[in-house]
Amino acid sequence: MAESLRVALVTGAGTGIGKAVVLALARDGFAVVLAGRRVDKLEETAKEAGDAKTLTVATDVSNPDSIRALFAKAKQTFGRLDVLFNNAGTGAPAVPMEELPIDSWNQVVATNLTGPFMCTQEAVKIMKAQAPQGGRIINNGSISAHVPRPRLVAYTVTKHAITGLTKQTALDYRNDNIVCSQIDIGNAATVRTDRMVQDQGVLQPDGRMMQEPRMNVDDIGKAIVYIANLPLDTNVLFMTVMANKMPFVGRG
């Protein structure tokens, strides 16, 4: 492959935020590795990317062997990795903490925290060894990395933990030209957030149900492209991109 080829890998790439980021990176000239559980959705996204170089890999980020196979395939195909977007995530039913089944907790932790940790491990191995050395890892944090929503303990805890992973990665690998950022997203308009604008909306901390404003998911793609194009001596450690009128700043 030509040395000028820039390669990005996106987990959870078939729908929602992941899809928007794939398309934005492809438009910007990146070759993109699309990882996700649903091959049909990955292939649909790759098709929308048009003439861009893409690779689709069926991946379950809660499975360590699946993650290792993903990065091996990406390296075999493109020879290097410049950007990793740790995006894949899941949630658990919104129930009181004492009613959350341990299996649900473990699944969220495996997907939202252990998965990004292992993806970071595999990305670092490639980025440290390649020439030119280095790369950029971007973690999808969420506004829930700052403040919780009611009855979402597993999601909240894992997203707070992603902040620790971001800081540790940024610290440990800065001398290897590996940069780590976190993007905290609030109310991007995807299928996952449709419930926010349907019927009574979603539960608020004061017990009310309320519909919440959303923003265009394509603006997340633009934000990721901005971070991805920075030189490796520059970092946006944390970026919050949110629907301006959503209840977050101040008391809601």
N, C-alpha and C positions, 0 to 999 in steps of 0.2 A: 504494500500500500504506500501511496505517496505520503511523505512526511507531513504535508500540510493538512491531511485529513484529520478532522476533529471528530471524536467519537463520544457519544453520550449514551448512558444506559438509564432507563426509566422503569421503575417498578410500578405495578398497578397502572399499566400503560393503556389498557383497552378502553377505559371509560373515564368520564369526569375530568378531574384535574390532571391526571396522568395523560389522558388523550390530548388535552389542550396543550400541555407542555411538549409532548412529542411533536405535534404539528408545528408549534412555534420554533422548536429547535431545528426541525427539518427545513423549514422556510429560511432559517438563518444559515443553512449550509452544513449542519452537523449530519453525520451518519448516526442513526439512532437504533439502539437495541431495545426492543419492546418486550418487557417481561410481565407476565400476568397469568392467572389461572385459566382464563377463557380464551382459547386460541382463536375462536371465531371473531371475538371482539378485537384482539390484537391485529388480526389480518385486515379487518375493516379499517382500523386506524392507519395501518401501514399503507393501505390502498389510498386513503385520503392524503397521505404524505406525498403522493405523486411520484416524481422522478428521484426523490431522495433515496439514498442508500439506507436500507432498513434490514433488521434481522428480528424475527419474532421467535421467542422462546417461552414455551409453557413453563411457568414457574410458580411454586408455592413457597412464599417467603417464610412460612412457618416450618419449613422442612430444610434442615441443613444440607442434605445431599442435593436437593433441588437448587439451592443457592450456589453451591460449588459448581454444579453442572452449567448453570447460567453463565457464570463468569469465565469458565473454561471455554465455552462456546463463543462468547464475545471476543475473548483474546485470540482464539483460533481464527475467527473470521476477520477481525479488523486489526489485530496486532497491538492495539493500545487502547487506553481508556482515558479520556480527558475530563468527563463529567459523570458523576453518579447522582441521580435524584432519587433519594429514598422516599418514595411516595406511598407505597402500598400500605393500607391500614384497614382496621375493622373496629367494630364496637360491640357492645353487649346490650341486652335489654335494659331499658331505663327502669330499674327497680330499686327499692331501698337496699343499702349496702349489705345488710344482714341476710337478704334474700338472694343475693347473687350466687349462683352455683360456681363452685371452684373450677369446674371444667370451662365455664364461660370466661372466668378470669384468666385461666391459663392460655386459652386461645388468643385472647386480646394481647397478653404479654408476649406470646410467641410471635404474633404477626407484627405488632406495633413497636416492639422493643428488641427482642432477640433477633428478629429478621433484619432490621436496619443495622444492628451491631455486626451480624455476620456478613452482610453486604459490604459494610465498611471495611471489615477485615480483608475480604477478597479484593476490593477495589484498591486498598492500600498496597497489597502485594504487587499488583500490576503497576500502579503508579510509581512506586519506589524503584522498580526494576527497569522501567522503559526509558527510552531516550527520544526527545528530551524528557527529563524526569519531572514528575509531579502531576497534579490534576486538582480537580475541585469536587468536593462532596457537598451536596445540598440536602438537608433533612427537612421533610415536611413536618413542622411542629404542630401548628394549630393555635388558635387563640386559647384553646383549652390547656396549652402549656403555661398560661398565665393565670387564668381564672376558670373554675369549673362551671359546668352546667349541672343542674340538679340531677341526682341519681345516676351519674355516669362515672362511677369511681374508677373502673378499669381503664377507660379511655383517658380520663384526666391524669391518672398516675403515670401511665405510659408516656403521655405527651410531655408531662413535666420531666420524665426521665430522658426523653430525647434531647432536652436542653443540656443535660449533663453530658450526654454522648457528643453533642455538638462541641461543647467547650473542651472536652478531653481530647477529641480528635484534632481540633484546631491547635491545641497546645502540643500534643505529642508529635505531630508530623509537620510542623512549620519549617523545620530544618530540612525536610525532604521535598519542599516545594508543594506540599499538599495542603490545600486550603479547605476549611469546612465552614459552611454557612447554614443558617436555619431560616426558613420562611414560615411565618405564622399567619395562617389564612383564616379569615372570618366570613362565612356565609357566601361562598362562591356558588353560583347557580348551577347545580348539577342534580341528577336524579336523587342523590343522597340527601339533598337539602330541600327537595320539593315539599316535604312535610311542613317546612317553615311557613309556607305561603298557602297551605291548604286548610280548609275548615277553620278550626280555632287556633291553629298555629302550634307552637311548642311551649312547654312548661317554663315559667320564669321563676327566679329565686323567691319571689314573694307569693308563689302559689297560683298566680294568674296564668292563663293560656293567652298567647299573643302571637300574631303573625309577625315575622321579622323581614326587613329589607334584605335583598341579596345583590350581588354584583356579577358582572359578566365574567365567566370563568376564563375567557381568553386573556384577561388582564393578568392572570397568574402566569400564563405562558410568557407574556412580555416581561414580567418581573424575573422569571428564571433565565430568560435569554440575556437580560441585563447582567445578572450575576455571573452567568457562564462566560461572558465575554470580557470580564475584568482580567487584567494581568495577574499572575500568581503572586505578585508582591503586594496585592491589594485585596481586602476582604470586606464584604458586608457580613458581619458576624450574625446579626439578627435583622430581619425585615418583617414588618407586619403589613399585610395587604388585606383590607377589609371593606365590607360594605359601609359606606360613610355613616349611614343612619341606623346601623344595627346597635342594639343595646350592649355597649361594652365600656366606652370611656365614661368615667365618673360613676354614677349610680345607675346608668341604664338609659 
